[in-house]
C-alpha cells in the first residue's frame, strides 16, 4: 500500500531540492531520514519533515512503519514571487523567488 505526503509552496528553488532527492530515493525510510538528518542543505531539512509526515500518515492507516521504503520523491515548481532590484541609470531587473511543491510517496516492501 502506498502513502504520500505533500508539502506545498516551500520557499526554495526546485533545482536545489532535486539535488538532494537522489540521495534518498529507493532507500528504507529509517535510512533516508538518517541520511537527510546529517546533510547541511536547507532542502534536506524540508525533505526530512515531509518524509516524517508520510511515515506518520502510514502509521495512521495502520501500516507497518518498519517495512516502509521511499518509493518516489518528486518536486514540482510552484508560483514564483516576482521582485525588482534597482540597477544603474534608473533601471530595474527582475528577481524570481521560486517556490516548490514536494511530494513523497512511501510504500510497504512486499515479500
C-alpha positions, -999 to +999 in steps of 0.1 A: +000+000+000+012+035-009+010+066+013+020+101+004+027+134+019+028+167+001+045+200+011+034+229-010+046+265-015+080+259+001+103+289-005+132+271-021+141+265-057+130+231-072+165+228-087+181+228-052+157+202-039+163+179-068+200+177-060+191+161-026+164+137-038+187+112-054+205+105-021+173+090-005+151+077-033+146+039-031+161+035+004+143+023+035+126+051+054+148+050+085+180+051+064+165+080+044+157+100+075+192+093+088+209+105+056+188+137+055+195+145+091+232+149+085+231+169+053+239+206+056+215+218+029+182+236+037+164+213+013+174+182+034+156+196+064+124+202+044+126+168+028+131+152+062+100+169+076+079+157+046+093+122+049+084+120+086+049+133+077+045+104+052+056+079+078+030+094+103+003+092+076+012+055+071+011+049+109-025+064+109-035+039+083-021+011+105+007+001+081+039-014+095+063+015+096+094-007+098+087-022+064+084+011+046+107+023+018+108+055-002+091+046-035+093+080-051+100+117-044+094+144-069+094+182-069+072+205-090+076+242-094+051+264-076+043+300-082+072+324-084+073+356-064+083+385-087+105+412-072+126+440-087+161+451-079+173+486-086+200+489-112+221+516-127+206+546-146+171+542-131+165+507-144+152+477-126+160+440-131+135+412-122+142+387-095+122+355-093+119+339-059+109+304-067+087+280-047+084+243-047+058+216-042+074+184-027+057+150-029+070+120-010+055+085-017+063+056+007+052+020+002+055-013+020+080-038+009+063-069-005+079-102+004 
